């Protein structure tokens, strides 16, 4: 991802990743089980949750 992203984009990505993580944990799901349920690769879920800080 380009390092010159506007701050609002980084903030939005972080917020989405946080919401995914909170919801996943609330449902007692692992990244692996979420990936399986959504048809995504686990590394994709991991990247979404680990948005730049």
mmCIF entry with sequence, helices, sheets and N, C-alpha, C, O atoms, coordinates in Angstrom:
data_MODEL
# 
_entry.id   MODEL 
# 
_entity.id                         1 
_entity.type                       polymer 
_entity.pdbx_number_of_molecules   1 
# 
_entity_poly.entity_id                      1 
_entity_poly.type                           'polypeptide(L)' 
_entity_poly.nstd_linkage                   no 
_entity_poly.nstd_monomer                   no 
_entity_poly.pdbx_seq_one_letter_code       
;(UNK)(UNK)(UNK)(UNK)(UNK)(UNK)(UNK)(UNK)(UNK)(UNK)(UNK)(UNK)(UNK)(UNK)(UNK)(UNK)
(UNK)(UNK)(UNK)(UNK)(UNK)(UNK)(UNK)(UNK)(UNK)(UNK)(UNK)(UNK)(UNK)(UNK)(UNK)(UNK)
(UNK)(UNK)(UNK)(UNK)(UNK)(UNK)(UNK)(UNK)(UNK)(UNK)(UNK)(UNK)(UNK)(UNK)(UNK)(UNK)
(UNK)(UNK)(UNK)(UNK)(UNK)
;
_entity_poly.pdbx_seq_one_letter_code_can   XXXXXXXXXXXXXXXXXXXXXXXXXXXXXXXXXXXXXXXXXXXXXXXXXXXXX 
_entity_poly.pdbx_strand_id                 A 
# 
loop_
_entity_poly_seq.entity_id 
_entity_poly_seq.num 
_entity_poly_seq.mon_id 
_entity_poly_seq.hetero 
1 1  UNK n 
1 2  UNK n 
1 3  UNK n 
1 4  UNK n 
1 5  UNK n 
1 6  UNK n 
1 7  UNK n 
1 8  UNK n 
1 9  UNK n 
1 10 UNK n 
1 11 UNK n 
1 12 UNK n 
1 13 UNK n 
1 14 UNK n 
1 15 UNK n 
1 16 UNK n 
1 17 UNK n 
1 18 UNK n 
1 19 UNK n 
1 20 UNK n 
1 21 UNK n 
1 22 UNK n 
1 23 UNK n 
1 24 UNK n 
1 25 UNK n 
1 26 UNK n 
1 27 UNK n 
1 28 UNK n 
1 29 UNK n 
1 30 UNK n 
1 31 UNK n 
1 32 UNK n 
1 33 UNK n 
1 34 UNK n 
1 35 UNK n 
1 36 UNK n 
1 37 UNK n 
1 38 UNK n 
1 39 UNK n 
1 40 UNK n 
1 41 UNK n 
1 42 UNK n 
1 43 UNK n 
1 44 UNK n 
1 45 UNK n 
1 46 UNK n 
1 47 UNK n 
1 48 UNK n 
1 49 UNK n 
1 50 UNK n 
1 51 UNK n 
1 52 UNK n 
1 53 UNK n 
# 
_struct_asym.id          A 
_struct_asym.entity_id   1 
# 
loop_
_struct_conf.conf_type_id 
_struct_conf.id 
_struct_conf.pdbx_PDB_helix_id 
_struct_conf.beg_label_comp_id 
_struct_conf.beg_label_asym_id 
_struct_conf.beg_label_seq_id 
_struct_conf.pdbx_beg_PDB_ins_code 
_struct_conf.end_label_comp_id 
_struct_conf.end_label_asym_id 
_struct_conf.end_label_seq_id 
_struct_conf.pdbx_end_PDB_ins_code 
_struct_conf.beg_auth_comp_id 
_struct_conf.beg_auth_asym_id 
_struct_conf.beg_auth_seq_id 
_struct_conf.end_auth_comp_id 
_struct_conf.end_auth_asym_id 
_struct_conf.end_auth_seq_id 
_struct_conf.pdbx_PDB_helix_class 
_struct_conf.details 
_struct_conf.pdbx_PDB_helix_length 
HELX_P HELX_P1 AA1 UNK A 7  ? UNK A 26 ? UNK A 7  UNK A 26 1 ? 20 
HELX_P HELX_P2 AA2 UNK A 31 ? UNK A 38 ? UNK A 31 UNK A 38 1 ? 8  
HELX_P HELX_P3 AA3 UNK A 42 ? UNK A 49 ? UNK A 42 UNK A 49 1 ? 8  
# 
_struct_conf_type.id          HELX_P 
_struct_conf_type.criteria    ? 
_struct_conf_type.reference   ? 
# 
loop_
_atom_site.group_PDB 
_atom_site.id 
_atom_site.type_symbol 
_atom_site.label_atom_id 
_atom_site.label_alt_id 
_atom_site.label_comp_id 
_atom_site.label_asym_id 
_atom_site.label_entity_id 
_atom_site.label_seq_id 
_atom_site.pdbx_PDB_ins_code 
_atom_site.Cartn_x 
_atom_site.Cartn_y 
_atom_site.Cartn_z 
_atom_site.occupancy 
_atom_site.B_iso_or_equiv 
_atom_site.pdbx_formal_charge 
_atom_site.auth_seq_id 
_atom_site.auth_comp_id 
_atom_site.auth_asym_id 
_atom_site.auth_atom_id 
_atom_site.pdbx_PDB_model_num 
ATOM 1   N N  . UNK A 1 1  ? 0.850   -1.168  0.000  1.00 0.00 ? 1  UNK A N  1 
ATOM 2   C CA . UNK A 1 1  ? 0.000   0.000   0.000  1.00 0.00 ? 1  UNK A CA 1 
ATOM 3   C C  . UNK A 1 1  ? 0.895   1.230   0.000  1.00 0.00 ? 1  UNK A C  1 
ATOM 4   O O  . UNK A 1 1  ? 1.903   1.263   0.705  1.00 0.00 ? 1  UNK A O  1 
ATOM 5   N N  . UNK A 1 2  ? 0.536   2.241   -0.785 1.00 0.00 ? 2  UNK A N  1 
ATOM 6   C CA . UNK A 1 2  ? 1.336   3.456   -0.835 1.00 0.00 ? 2  UNK A CA 1 
ATOM 7   C C  . UNK A 1 2  ? 1.401   4.138   0.529  1.00 0.00 ? 2  UNK A C  1 
ATOM 8   O O  . UNK A 1 2  ? 0.415   4.174   1.266  1.00 0.00 ? 2  UNK A O  1 
ATOM 9   N N  . UNK A 1 3  ? 2.562   4.671   0.850  1.00 0.00 ? 3  UNK A N  1 
ATOM 10  C CA . UNK A 1 3  ? 2.753   5.335   2.140  1.00 0.00 ? 3  UNK A CA 1 
ATOM 11  C C  . UNK A 1 3  ? 2.156   6.732   2.144  1.00 0.00 ? 3  UNK A C  1 
ATOM 12  O O  . UNK A 1 3  ? 2.029   7.340   3.206  1.00 0.00 ? 3  UNK A O  1 
ATOM 13  N N  . UNK A 1 4  ? 1.792   7.248   0.993  1.00 0.00 ? 4  UNK A N  1 
ATOM 14  C CA . UNK A 1 4  ? 1.278   8.615   0.915  1.00 0.00 ? 4  UNK A CA 1 
ATOM 15  C C  . UNK A 1 4  ? -0.243  8.687   0.987  1.00 0.00 ? 4  UNK A C  1 
ATOM 16  O O  . UNK A 1 4  ? -0.848  9.623   0.464  1.00 0.00 ? 4  UNK A O  1 
ATOM 17  N N  . UNK A 1 5  ? -0.849  7.722   1.620  1.00 0.00 ? 5  UNK A N  1 
ATOM 18  C CA . UNK A 1 5  ? -2.301  7.712   1.774  1.00 0.00 ? 5  UNK A CA 1 
ATOM 19  C C  . UNK A 1 5  ? -2.731  8.838   2.718  1.00 0.00 ? 5  UNK A C  1 
ATOM 20  O O  . UNK A 1 5  ? -2.065  9.078   3.726  1.00 0.00 ? 5  UNK A O  1 
ATOM 21  N N  . UNK A 1 6  ? -3.827  9.530   2.412  1.00 0.00 ? 6  UNK A N  1 
ATOM 22  C CA . UNK A 1 6  ? -4.327  10.554  3.328  1.00 0.00 ? 6  UNK A CA 1 
ATOM 23  C C  . UNK A 1 6  ? -4.689  9.934   4.690  1.00 0.00 ? 6  UNK A C  1 
ATOM 24  O O  . UNK A 1 6  ? -5.073  8.768   4.781  1.00 0.00 ? 6  UNK A O  1 
ATOM 25  N N  . UNK A 1 7  ? -4.558  10.729  5.709  1.00 0.00 ? 7  UNK A N  1 
ATOM 26  C CA . UNK A 1 7  ? -4.818  10.231  7.068  1.00 0.00 ? 7  UNK A CA 1 
ATOM 27  C C  . UNK A 1 7  ? -6.237  9.685   7.212  1.00 0.00 ? 7  UNK A C  1 
ATOM 28  O O  . UNK A 1 7  ? -6.446  8.705   7.928  1.00 0.00 ? 7  UNK A O  1 
ATOM 29  N N  . UNK A 1 8  ? -7.213  10.297  6.547  1.00 0.00 ? 8  UNK A N  1 
ATOM 30  C CA . UNK A 1 8  ? -8.587  9.842   6.713  1.00 0.00 ? 8  UNK A CA 1 
ATOM 31  C C  . UNK A 1 8  ? -8.766  8.426   6.169  1.00 0.00 ? 8  UNK A C  1 
ATOM 32  O O  . UNK A 1 8  ? -9.595  7.673   6.681  1.00 0.00 ? 8  UNK A O  1 
ATOM 33  N N  . UNK A 1 9  ? -8.015  8.056   5.157  1.00 0.00 ? 9  UNK A N  1 
ATOM 34  C CA . UNK A 1 9  ? -8.094  6.698   4.623  1.00 0.00 ? 9  UNK A CA 1 
ATOM 35  C C  . UNK A 1 9  ? -7.501  5.715   5.623  1.00 0.00 ? 9  UNK A C  1 
ATOM 36  O O  . UNK A 1 9  ? -8.075  4.654   5.871  1.00 0.00 ? 9  UNK A O  1 
ATOM 37  N N  . UNK A 1 10 ? -6.353  6.066   6.196  1.00 0.00 ? 10 UNK A N  1 
ATOM 38  C CA . UNK A 1 10 ? -5.745  5.194   7.204  1.00 0.00 ? 10 UNK A CA 1 
ATOM 39  C C  . UNK A 1 10 ? -6.665  5.043   8.411  1.00 0.00 ? 10 UNK A C  1 
ATOM 40  O O  . UNK A 1 10 ? -6.798  3.946   8.953  1.00 0.00 ? 10 UNK A O  1 
ATOM 41  N N  . UNK A 1 11 ? -7.298  6.132   8.834  1.00 0.00 ? 11 UNK A N  1 
ATOM 42  C CA . UNK A 1 11 ? -8.229  6.080   9.970  1.00 0.00 ? 11 UNK A CA 1 
ATOM 43  C C  . UNK A 1 11 ? -9.431  5.195   9.660  1.00 0.00 ? 11 UNK A C  1 
ATOM 44  O O  . UNK A 1 11 ? -9.883  4.431   10.513 1.00 0.00 ? 11 UNK A O  1 
ATOM 45  N N  . UNK A 1 12 ? -9.945  5.299   8.439  1.00 0.00 ? 12 UNK A N  1 
ATOM 46  C CA . UNK A 1 12 ? -11.102 4.492   8.046  1.00 0.00 ? 12 UNK A CA 1 
ATOM 47  C C  . UNK A 1 12 ? -10.739 3.014   7.998  1.00 0.00 ? 12 UNK A C  1 
ATOM 48  O O  . UNK A 1 12 ? -11.509 2.169   8.454  1.00 0.00 ? 12 UNK A O  1 
ATOM 49  N N  . UNK A 1 13 ? -9.567  2.696   7.446  1.00 0.00 ? 13 UNK A N  1 
ATOM 50  C CA . UNK A 1 13 ? -9.124  1.295   7.395  1.00 0.00 ? 13 UNK A CA 1 
ATOM 51  C C  . UNK A 1 13 ? -8.950  0.729   8.796  1.00 0.00 ? 13 UNK A C  1 
ATOM 52  O O  . UNK A 1 13 ? -9.320  -0.414  9.061  1.00 0.00 ? 13 UNK A O  1 
ATOM 53  N N  . UNK A 1 14 ? -8.385  1.537   9.694  1.00 0.00 ? 14 UNK A N  1 
ATOM 54  C CA . UNK A 1 14 ? -8.192  1.102   11.076 1.00 0.00 ? 14 UNK A CA 1 
ATOM 55  C C  . UNK A 1 14 ? -9.547  0.835   11.740 1.00 0.00 ? 14 UNK A C  1 
ATOM 56  O O  . UNK A 1 14 ? -9.710  -0.159  12.448 1.00 0.00 ? 14 UNK A O  1 
ATOM 57  N N  . UNK A 1 15 ? -10.510 1.721   11.510 1.00 0.00 ? 15 UNK A N  1 
ATOM 58  C CA . UNK A 1 15 ? -11.833 1.564   12.115 1.00 0.00 ? 15 UNK A CA 1 
ATOM 59  C C  . UNK A 1 15 ? -12.522 0.295   11.618 1.00 0.00 ? 15 UNK A C  1 
ATOM 60  O O  . UNK A 1 15 ? -13.139 -0.427  12.401 1.00 0.00 ? 15 UNK A O  1 
ATOM 61  N N  . UNK A 1 16 ? -12.417 0.026   10.328 1.00 0.00 ? 16 UNK A N  1 
ATOM 62  C CA . UNK A 1 16 ? -13.029 -1.188  9.767  1.00 0.00 ? 16 UNK A CA 1 
ATOM 63  C C  . UNK A 1 16 ? -12.366 -2.425  10.355 1.00 0.00 ? 16 UNK A C  1 
ATOM 64  O O  . UNK A 1 16 ? -13.053 -3.364  10.757 1.00 0.00 ? 16 UNK A O  1 
ATOM 65  N N  . UNK A 1 17 ? -11.043 -2.434  10.410 1.00 0.00 ? 17 UNK A N  1 
ATOM 66  C CA . UNK A 1 17 ? -10.321 -3.565  10.984 1.00 0.00 ? 17 UNK A CA 1 
ATOM 67  C C  . UNK A 1 17 ? -10.685 -3.797  12.435 1.00 0.00 ? 17 UNK A C  1 
ATOM 68  O O  . UNK A 1 17 ? -10.839 -4.937  12.873 1.00 0.00 ? 17 UNK A O  1 
ATOM 69  N N  . UNK A 1 18 ? -10.822 -2.707  13.183 1.00 0.00 ? 18 UNK A N  1 
ATOM 70  C CA . UNK A 1 18 ? -11.215 -2.827  14.597 1.00 0.00 ? 18 UNK A CA 1 
ATOM 71  C C  . UNK A 1 18 ? -12.614 -3.415  14.729 1.00 0.00 ? 18 UNK A C  1 
ATOM 72  O O  . UNK A 1 18 ? -12.855 -4.263  15.588 1.00 0.00 ? 18 UNK A O  1 
ATOM 73  N N  . UNK A 1 19 ? -13.534 -2.968  13.881 1.00 0.00 ? 19 UNK A N  1 
ATOM 74  C CA . UNK A 1 19 ? -14.911 -3.499  13.949 1.00 0.00 ? 19 UNK A CA 1 
ATOM 75  C C  . UNK A 1 19 ? -14.956 -4.972  13.595 1.00 0.00 ? 19 UNK A C  1 
ATOM 76  O O  . UNK A 1 19 ? -15.689 -5.742  14.214 1.00 0.00 ? 19 UNK A O  1 
ATOM 77  N N  . UNK A 1 20 ? -14.173 -5.366  12.599 1.00 0.00 ? 20 UNK A N  1 
ATOM 78  C CA . UNK A 1 20 ? -14.121 -6.784  12.224 1.00 0.00 ? 20 UNK A CA 1 
ATOM 79  C C  . UNK A 1 20 ? -13.606 -7.606  13.398 1.00 0.00 ? 20 UNK A C  1 
ATOM 80  O O  . UNK A 1 20 ? -14.198 -8.628  13.747 1.00 0.00 ? 20 UNK A O  1 
ATOM 81  N N  . UNK A 1 21 ? -12.502 -7.167  14.013 1.00 0.00 ? 21 UNK A N  1 
ATOM 82  C CA . UNK A 1 21 ? -11.901 -7.907  15.130 1.00 0.00 ? 21 UNK A CA 1 
ATOM 83  C C  . UNK A 1 21 ? -12.863 -8.009  16.311 1.00 0.00 ? 21 UNK A C  1 
ATOM 84  O O  . UNK A 1 21 ? -13.034 -9.086  16.881 1.00 0.00 ? 21 UNK A O  1 
ATOM 85  N N  . UNK A 1 22 ? -13.494 -6.891  16.683 1.00 0.00 ? 22 UNK A N  1 
ATOM 86  C CA . UNK A 1 22 ? -14.411 -6.888  17.824 1.00 0.00 ? 22 UNK A CA 1 
ATOM 87  C C  . UNK A 1 22 ? -15.579 -7.838  17.571 1.00 0.00 ? 22 UNK A C  1 
ATOM 88  O O  . UNK A 1 22 ? -15.948 -8.619  18.448 1.00 0.00 ? 22 UNK A O  1 
ATOM 89  N N  . UNK A 1 23 ? -16.151 -7.774  16.393 1.00 0.00 ? 23 UNK A N  1 
ATOM 90  C CA . UNK A 1 23 ? -17.295 -8.636  16.064 1.00 0.00 ? 23 UNK A CA 1 
ATOM 91  C C  . UNK A 1 23 ? -16.879 -10.107 16.034 1.00 0.00 ? 23 UNK A C  1 
ATOM 92  O O  . UNK A 1 23 ? -17.600 -10.977 16.523 1.00 0.00 ? 23 UNK A O  1 
ATOM 93  N N  . UNK A 1 24 ? -15.707 -10.372 15.454 1.00 0.00 ? 24 UNK A N  1 
ATOM 94  C CA . UNK A 1 24 ? -15.213 -11.752 15.387 1.00 0.00 ? 24 UNK A CA 1 
ATOM 95  C C  . UNK A 1 24 ? -15.008 -12.316 16.786 1.00 0.00 ? 24 UNK A C  1 
ATOM 96  O O  . UNK A 1 24 ? -15.406 -13.446 17.069 1.00 0.00 ? 24 UNK A O  1 
ATOM 97  N N  . UNK A 1 25 ? -14.393 -11.537 17.652 1.00 0.00 ? 25 UNK A N  1 
ATOM 98  C CA . UNK A 1 25 ? -14.162 -12.008 19.024 1.00 0.00 ? 25 UNK A CA 1 
ATOM 99  C C  . UNK A 1 25 ? -15.470 -12.152 19.787 1.00 0.00 ? 25 UNK A C  1 
ATOM 100 O O  . UNK A 1 25 ? -15.625 -13.077 20.584 1.00 0.00 ? 25 UNK A O  1 
ATOM 101 N N  . UNK A 1 26 ? -16.412 -11.243 19.550 1.00 0.00 ? 26 UNK A N  1 
ATOM 102 C CA . UNK A 1 26 ? -17.732 -11.340 20.195 1.00 0.00 ? 26 UNK A CA 1 
ATOM 103 C C  . UNK A 1 26 ? -18.439 -12.641 19.803 1.00 0.00 ? 26 UNK A C  1 
ATOM 104 O O  . UNK A 1 26 ? -19.188 -13.216 20.593 1.00 0.00 ? 26 UNK A O  1 
ATOM 105 N N  . UNK A 1 27 ? -18.187 -13.090 18.577 1.00 0.00 ? 27 UNK A N  1 
ATOM 106 C CA . UNK A 1 27 ? -18.786 -14.330 18.083 1.00 0.00 ? 27 UNK A CA 1 
ATOM 107 C C  . UNK A 1 27 ? -17.930 -15.551 18.424 1.00 0.00 ? 27 UNK A C  1 
ATOM 108 O O  . UNK A 1 27 ? -18.229 -16.662 17.988 1.00 0.00 ? 27 UNK A O  1 
ATOM 109 N N  . UNK A 1 28 ? -16.863 -15.344 19.205 1.00 0.00 ? 28 UNK A N  1 
ATOM 110 C CA . UNK A 1 28 ? -15.947 -16.426 19.587 1.00 0.00 ? 28 UNK A CA 1 
ATOM 111 C C  . UNK A 1 28 ? -15.395 -17.154 18.358 1.00 0.00 ? 28 UNK A C  1 
ATOM 112 O O  . UNK A 1 28 ? -15.327 -18.383 18.320 1.00 0.00 ? 28 UNK A O  1 
ATOM 113 N N  . UNK A 1 29 ? -15.007 -16.369 17.366 1.00 0.00 ? 29 UNK A N  1 
ATOM 114 C CA . UNK A 1 29 ? -14.451 -16.943 16.143 1.00 0.00 ? 29 UNK A CA 1 
ATOM 115 C C  . UNK A 1 29 ? -12.957 -16.662 16.072 1.00 0.00 ? 29 UNK A C  1 
ATOM 116 O O  . UNK A 1 29 ? -12.480 -15.636 16.557 1.00 0.00 ? 29 UNK A O  1 
ATOM 117 N N  . UNK A 1 30 ? -12.238 -17.578 15.470 1.00 0.00 ? 30 UNK A N  1 
ATOM 118 C CA . UNK A 1 30 ? -10.834 -17.351 15.168 1.00 0.00 ? 30 UNK A CA 1 
ATOM 119 C C  . UNK A 1 30 ? -10.747 -16.684 13.805 1.00 0.00 ? 30 UNK A C  1 
ATOM 120 O O  . UNK A 1 30 ? -11.728 -16.635 13.063 1.00 0.00 ? 30 UNK A O  1 
ATOM 121 N N  . UNK A 1 31 ? -9.578  -16.175 13.484 1.00 0.00 ? 31 UNK A N  1 
ATOM 122 C CA . UNK A 1 31 ? -9.396  -15.631 12.136 1.00 0.00 ? 31 UNK A CA 1 
ATOM 123 C C  . UNK A 1 31 ? -9.607  -16.738 11.110 1.00 0.00 ? 31 UNK A C  1 
ATOM 124 O O  . UNK A 1 31 ? -10.165 -16.502 10.038 1.00 0.00 ? 31 UNK A O  1 
ATOM 125 N N  . UNK A 1 32 ? -9.164  -17.929 11.439 1.00 0.00 ? 32 UNK A N  1 
ATOM 126 C CA . UNK A 1 32 ? -9.319  -19.062 10.524 1.00 0.00 ? 32 UNK A CA 1 
ATOM 127 C C  . UNK A 1 32 ? -10.798 -19.379 10.280 1.00 0.00 ? 32 UNK A C  1 
ATOM 128 O O  . UNK A 1 32 ? -11.204 -19.595 9.138  1.00 0.00 ? 32 UNK A O  1 
ATOM 129 N N  . UNK A 1 33 ? -11.604 -19.408 11.351 1.00 0.00 ? 33 UNK A N  1 
ATOM 130 C CA . UNK A 1 33 ? -13.025 -19.741 11.173 1.00 0.00 ? 33 UNK A CA 1 
ATOM 131 C C  . UNK A 1 33 ? -13.762 -18.623 10.433 1.00 0.00 ? 33 UNK A C  1 
ATOM 132 O O  . UNK A 1 33 ? -14.669 -18.897 9.648  1.00 0.00 ? 33 UNK A O  1 
ATOM 133 N N  . UNK A 1 34 ? -13.378 -17.367 10.676 1.00 0.00 ? 34 UNK A N  1 
ATOM 134 C CA . UNK A 1 34 ? -13.986 -16.261 9.936  1.00 0.00 ? 34 UNK A CA 1 
ATOM 135 C C  . UNK A 1 34 ? -13.617 -16.347 8.458  1.00 0.00 ? 34 UNK A C  1 
ATOM 136 O O  . UNK A 1 34 ? -14.459 -16.137 7.585  1.00 0.00 ? 34 UNK A O  1 
ATOM 137 N N  . UNK A 1 35 ? -12.365 -16.654 8.191  1.00 0.00 ? 35 UNK A N  1 
ATOM 138 C CA . UNK A 1 35 ? -11.925 -16.794 6.805  1.00 0.00 ? 35 UNK A CA 1 
ATOM 139 C C  . UNK A 1 35 ? -12.712 -17.895 6.098  1.00 0.00 ? 35 UNK A C  1 
ATOM 140 O O  . UNK A 1 35 ? -13.165 -17.716 4.967  1.00 0.00 ? 35 UNK A O  1 
ATOM 141 N N  . UNK A 1 36 ? -12.871 -19.026 6.766  1.00 0.00 ? 36 UNK A N  1 
ATOM 142 C CA . UNK A 1 36 ? -13.618 -20.141 6.174  1.00 0.00 ? 36 UNK A CA 1 
ATOM 143 C C  . UNK A 1 36 ? -15.075 -19.738 5.917  1.00 0.00 ? 36 UNK A C  1 
ATOM 144 O O  . UNK A 1 36 ? -15.625 -20.036 4.857  1.00 0.00 ? 36 UNK A O  1 
ATOM 145 N N  . UNK A 1 37 ? -15.694 -19.062 6.884  1.00 0.00 ? 37 UNK A N  1 
ATOM 146 C CA . UNK A 1 37 ? -17.105 -18.676 6.752  1.00 0.00 ? 37 UNK A CA 1 
ATOM 147 C C  . UNK A 1 37 ? -17.325 -17.651 5.643  1.00 0.00 ? 37 UNK A C  1 
ATOM 148 O O  . UNK A 1 37 ? -18.403 -17.599 5.052  1.00 0.00 ? 37 UNK A O  1 
ATOM 149 N N  . UNK A 1 38 ? -16.317 -16.843 5.360  1.00 0.00 ? 38 UNK A N  1 
ATOM 150 C CA . UNK A 1 38 ? -16.478 -15.789 4.357  1.00 0.00 ? 38 UNK A CA 1 
ATOM 151 C C  . UNK A 1 38 ? -15.871 -16.142 3.008  1.00 0.00 ? 38 UNK A C  1 
ATOM 152 O O  . UNK A 1 38 ? -16.066 -15.419 2.030  1.00 0.00 ? 38 UNK A O  1 
ATOM 153 N N  . UNK A 1 39 ? -15.141 -17.242 2.949  1.00 0.00 ? 39 UNK A N  1 
ATOM 154 C CA . UNK A 1 39 ? -14.499 -17.626 1.701  1.00 0.00 ? 39 UNK A CA 1 
ATOM 155 C C  . UNK A 1 39 ? -13.220 -16.858 1.422  1.00 0.00 ? 39 UNK A C  1 
ATOM 156 O O  . UNK A 1 39 ? -12.736 -16.836 0.290  1.00 0.00 ? 39 UNK A O  1 
ATOM 157 N N  . UNK A 1 40 ? -12.672 -16.228 2.456  1.00 0.00 ? 40 UNK A N  1 
ATOM 158 C CA . UNK A 1 40 ? -11.420 -15.490 2.314  1.00 0.00 ? 40 UNK A CA 1 
ATOM 159 C C  . UNK A 1 40 ? -10.269 -16.326 2.846  1.00 0.00 ? 40 UNK A C  1 
ATOM 160 O O  . UNK A 1 40 ? -10.474 -17.317 3.546  1.00 0.00 ? 40 UNK A O  1 
ATOM 161 N N  . UNK A 1 41 ? -9.073  -15.918 2.510  1.00 0.00 ? 41 UNK A N  1 
ATOM 162 C CA . UNK A 1 41 ? -7.891  -16.541 3.072  1.00 0.00 ? 41 UNK A CA 1 
ATOM 163 C C  . UNK A 1 41 ? -7.642  -15.935 4.453  1.00 0.00 ? 41 UNK A C  1 
ATOM 164 O O  . UNK A 1 41 ? -7.949  -14.764 4.676  1.00 0.00 ? 41 UNK A O  1 
ATOM 165 N N  . UNK A 1 42 ? -7.090  -16.717 5.378  1.00 0.00 ? 42 UNK A N  1 
ATOM 166 C CA . UNK A 1 42 ? -6.834  -16.214 6.727  1.00 0.00 ? 42 UNK A CA 1 
ATOM 167 C C  . UNK A 1 42 ? -5.905  -15.012 6.704  1.00 0.00 ? 42 UNK A C  1 
ATOM 168 O O  . UNK A 1 42 ? -6.055  -14.094 7.510  1.00 0.00 ? 42 UNK A O  1 
ATOM 169 N N  . UNK A 1 43 ? -4.952  -15.011 5.791  1.00 0.00 ? 43 UNK A N  1 
ATOM 170 C CA . UNK A 1 43 ? -4.033  -13.879 5.719  1.00 0.00 ? 43 UNK A CA 1 
ATOM 171 C C  . UNK A 1 43 ? -4.759  -12.591 5.326  1.00 0.00 ? 43 UNK A C  1 
ATOM 172 O O  . UNK A 1 43 ? -4.334  -11.502 5.713  1.00 0.00 ? 43 UNK A O  1 
ATOM 173 N N  . UNK A 1 44 ? -5.836  -12.703 4.572  1.00 0.00 ? 44 UNK A N  1 
ATOM 174 C CA . UNK A 1 44 ? -6.632  -11.531 4.216  1.00 0.00 ? 44 UNK A CA 1 
ATOM 175 C C  . UNK A 1 44 ? -7.320  -10.969 5.448  1.00 0.00 ? 44 UNK A C  1 
ATOM 176 O O  . UNK A 1 44 ? -7.319  -9.758  5.667  1.00 0.00 ? 44 UNK A O  1 
ATOM 177 N N  . UNK A 1 45 ? -7.912  -11.850 6.257  1.00 0.00 ? 45 UNK A N  1 
ATOM 178 C CA . UNK A 1 45 ? -8.552  -11.409 7.501  1.00 0.00 ? 45 UNK A CA 1 
ATOM 179 C C  . UNK A 1 45 ? -7.504  -10.763 8.407  1.00 0.00 ? 45 UNK A C  1 
ATOM 180 O O  . UNK A 1 45 ? -7.761  -9.719  9.008  1.00 0.00 ? 45 UNK A O  1 
ATOM 181 N N  . UNK A 1 46 ? -6.344  -11.371 8.505  1.00 0.00 ? 46 UNK A N  1 
ATOM 182 C CA . UNK A 1 46 ? -5.272  -10.844 9.344  1.00 0.00 ? 46 UNK A CA 1 
ATOM 183 C C  . UNK A 1 46 ? -4.860  -9.438  8.879  1.00 0.00 ? 46 UNK A C  1 
ATOM 184 O O  . UNK A 1 46 ? -4.680  -8.540  9.701  1.00 0.00 ? 46 UNK A O  1 
ATOM 185 N N  . UNK A 1 47 ? -4.712  -9.253  7.578  1.00 0.00 ? 47 UNK A N  1 
ATOM 186 C CA . UNK A 1 47 ? -4.334  -7.936  7.045  1.00 0.00 ? 47 UNK A CA 1 
ATOM 187 C C  . UNK A 1 47 ? -5.407  -6.881  7.315  1.00 0.00 ? 47 UNK A C  1 
ATOM 188 O O  . UNK A 1 47 ? -5.099  -5.737  7.647  1.00 0.00 ? 47 UNK A O  1 
ATOM 189 N N  . UNK A 1 48 ? -6.668  -7.282  7.168  1.00 0.00 ? 48 UNK A N  1 
ATOM 190 C CA . UNK A 1 48 ? -7.753  -6.319  7.419  1.00 0.00 ? 48 UNK A CA 1 
ATOM 191 C C  . UNK A 1 48 ? -7.764  -5.881  8.878  1.00 0.00 ? 48 UNK A C  1 
ATOM 192 O O  . UNK A 1 48 ? -7.958  -4.702  9.176  1.00 0.00 ? 48 UNK A O  1 
ATOM 193 N N  . UNK A 1 49 ? -7.557  -6.823  9.780  1.00 0.00 ? 49 UNK A N  1 
ATOM 194 C CA . UNK A 1 49 ? -7.573  -6.488  11.207 1.00 0.00 ? 49 UNK A CA 1 
ATOM 195 C C  . UNK A 1 49 ? -6.321  -5.724  11.629 1.00 0.00 ? 49 UNK A C  1 
ATOM 196 O O  . UNK A 1 49 ? -6.353  -4.994  12.619 1.00 0.00 ? 49 UNK A O  1 
ATOM 197 N N  . UNK A 1 50 ? -5.241  -5.877  10.908 1.00 0.00 ? 50 UNK A N  1 
ATOM 198 C CA . UNK A 1 50 ? -3.978  -5.237  11.268 1.00 0.00 ? 50 UNK A CA 1 
ATOM 199 C C  . UNK A 1 50 ? -3.748  -3.977  10.436 1.00 0.00 ? 50 UNK A C  1 
ATOM 200 O O  . UNK A 1 50 ? -2.628  -3.726  9.991  1.00 0.00 ? 50 UNK A O  1 
ATOM 201 N N  . UNK A 1 51 ? -4.781  -3.199  10.227 1.00 0.00 ? 51 UNK A N  1 
ATOM 202 C CA . UNK A 1 51 ? -4.641  -1.964  9.454  1.00 0.00 ? 51 UNK A CA 1 
ATOM 203 C C  . UNK A 1 51 ? -3.588  -1.076  10.114 1.00 0.00 ? 51 UNK A C  1 
ATOM 204 O O  . UNK A 1 51 ? -3.376  -1.161  11.323 1.00 0.00 ? 51 UNK A O  1 
ATOM 205 N N  . UNK A 1 52 ? -2.934  -0.233  9.335  1.00 0.00 ? 52 UNK A N  1 
ATOM 206 C CA . UNK A 1 52 ? -1.847  0.601   9.880  1.00 0.00 ? 52 UNK A CA 1 
ATOM 207 C C  . UNK A 1 52 ? -2.296  1.419   11.083 1.00 0.00 ? 52 UNK A C  1 
ATOM 208 O O  . UNK A 1 52 ? -3.387  1.988   11.106 1.00 0.00 ? 52 UNK A O  1 
ATOM 209 N N  . UNK A 1 53 ? -1.439  1.458   12.056 1.00 0.00 ? 53 UNK A N  1 
ATOM 210 C CA . UNK A 1 53 ? -1.737  2.216   13.283 1.00 0.00 ? 53 UNK A CA 1 
ATOM 211 C C  . UNK A 1 53 ? -1.193  3.614   13.190 1.00 0.00 ? 53 UNK A C  1 
ATOM 212 O O  . UNK A 1 53 ? -1.345  4.400   14.125 1.00 0.00 ? 53 UNK A O  1 
# 
